[in-house]
Amino acid sequence: QVQVEESGGGLVQPGGSLKLTCSASGSGFSIEAMGWYRQDPGKERELVAQITSGGRKDYADSVKGRFTISRDDAKNTVYLQMNRLDPEDTAVYYCNANCKPLVPEGSWFIPDYVDFWGKGTLVTVSS
């Protein structure tokens, strides 16, 4: 099982900045990617940014140039630096860890990826 926990949300003025933190912990899985998603009530959850174990970064078009995802591999922690925030960025931000279950060495079975989610942290951008 992997535990995922986010922090860093809050109220910020338009044009301001916030930095979100997500830590993953547990055992039995290897983390292949971690990312940030967001969701407003009545809207579909959308990908904001993600980073793979190989270092590839992906961003939603709406946040490119404003948000930056980074990681600390030793801590299994990812960060989302959000700059020039807009009221449309208001949402609950969820951290995701995309993992593969660990299997005994030499096993013929290669399990599918499993997603673990945090409970979310609220970001409100308002004047």
N, C-alpha and C positions, 0 to 999 in steps of 0.2 A: 504494500500500500504506500502511496505517496501523498503527503500532506502539502497543500499549496495554500499560501497565505499572502495576501496583498496588504499594503499600507501606503499611506501618503496622500490619500484623497482629502478633499476639503473644499472650501469656498475661496474663489480667487476672482479678482477683477478681470474683465476683458483686457487682453494684452499681457496678462501676467503669466507666471510660470509655476509649475508644480513638478515634482519628481515622485514617481511611484516606484515602490519596491515590491518585489515578489520573491519569496523564498520557497524552495521545494525541499522536502526532507522525507525520509522514509527508507525503505529497503525493498529489495526484490525486483527493482526496475532500473533500467538505464534510461536517462533522459536524452531524448533525441532532439527535442526542440522545446523552446518556451516562448510564449507570446502573450500579447495583450489583446483582449477583445473588449468591446463596449456595447452597451445596450440601454436604450431609453424605453420607458413604458410605451407599449404599443408598437415598438419597432423591432426589427430583426437584429439579433446580435451580429456584429460585424468585426472582422479582423482589423485591428489597428496597426500592430507591428508584431513581428516574430523574428526569432533568431534561432538558427539550427545549431546543432553540435559542431558542424563544420564552419560556422561563422557567417553563413549567408543571412542577410537581413532583408526582410520584406516589409513594406509599408503600404497602408491604404493611401490612395491618391490624395485624399482630403487632408492628410497630415504630413505628407512629404515636405521636407524643408523646415518643418516646425517641431516634429517629434523625433527623438533619437532613442533607439533601444540599445542597451549594452548589457554585458553580463560579467559576472565574477564566477568563473568555473569552479574555483575552489570552494565556494560557498553555495553553489547551485542557486544563485541569485541573479535575477535580471532586474533592470531598471528601465523606466520609461521617463525620459526627460521631455517635458511638454512645455514648449515656449509659444509665445504669441497666441495664447488661448482665446478662443472665440466662444460665445454662448452656445453655438451649435456643437461644441465639444462636450457639453454637459451630458453626463451619462454615468451609469455604474460601470466601472472598469473591472474586468475579470482577468485574472491571470490563468494561463493554461500551461500545463506541462504535458507534452506528448512523449509517451514512454513505451518502451518494450519490456515485457517481463523477462527477467533473467532466467536462463535455463542451464542445466548442468552442461559442463564442457563436453562436446562431442554429441550432443543431443541432435536427433534428426528433425526435431520439431522447432520451427521458427515461428513464434507467436506474432500475432498482429499487434499493431500499435494500440495503446490505450491512452485516453485523455483523462487527465485529472484537472479539476477546476477549483479555484478559490471561491470564496463567498462574495467577493467583490468589494470595491471601495468606491464611494461616491465622489465624483468630481462635479462641482457646480461652478459654472462660470457666469457671473452676474455682477452688474453694477449696483 
